[in-house]
Amino acid sequence: MDSYYVNKNAQANGDHEVHKYGCSYLPEAANRQYLGKFSNCHDAVKETKKTYPQSNGCYYCSNACHTS
């Protein structure tokens, strides 16, 4: 199980990106919200959408959940 975080700041397109702990693009502590431990990015994104309906996985650490 990995720890996942969401960027509280939206991207230019309005998406809030979900990152796995250790990602080189993990936002600064003040700009991220801990989601919990998940066995895959799909479950982490599902949890994120409860707060940020427009969200997806980071291209680098959660590529299986990344939408362009």
N, C-alpha and C positions, 0 to 999 in steps of 0.2 A: 504494500500500500504506500502510496506517495502522498505528500502534503501538497495541496493546491491552493492557489491564491487568485483573486481577480483584481485587475487594475481598476481602481475606483474612478479613474479618469478615462473617459471614452476616447477612442481613436477618432480621426478626422471623419470617418464614415459613421460614427455613432456606436460602434461596437466596443464592448468591454472585454478585454482579452483575459483568458484564463491561462495561468502559468503553473508549471510544476516547480516545487522548491528546487533550487539549484540552477534554474534557467538563467542564462546570461542576460536575458531581457526582463527578469523579474523586477517589477517596479520598486522604488524606494519604500521603506516601511510605512511612511506616512501616506503613501498613495495606493496601498494594497489592503485587501481584506482577506482574512483567512477563511477558506471554505471548509476545510476538514481533510481527512485522509480518504482517498478513493483508490480503487484498483484500476481505474481507467479514466481518461479525460472525458468520456461521454457522460459519466455520472457527475463529474465535477461541473461540466457545462450545464447539465440539467439543474443542479443545485443553484448555480449562478443565475439562471434565468428566472428564478423566483424573485430576485432583487433587481436584476438587470435583464429585462426581456431580450434586449439586443446584445448578444454576447457570443463569442466563439473561442476556440482554442488558439493558442499561440502557434504561429507557423513553425517555430523552432523546437519547442518542447512538447507541444500537444498537436502535432500536425494532423493526426487522424480526425481531429475535431475542428480543424481550421477550415473556414469558408472564405472564399475570395471576395 
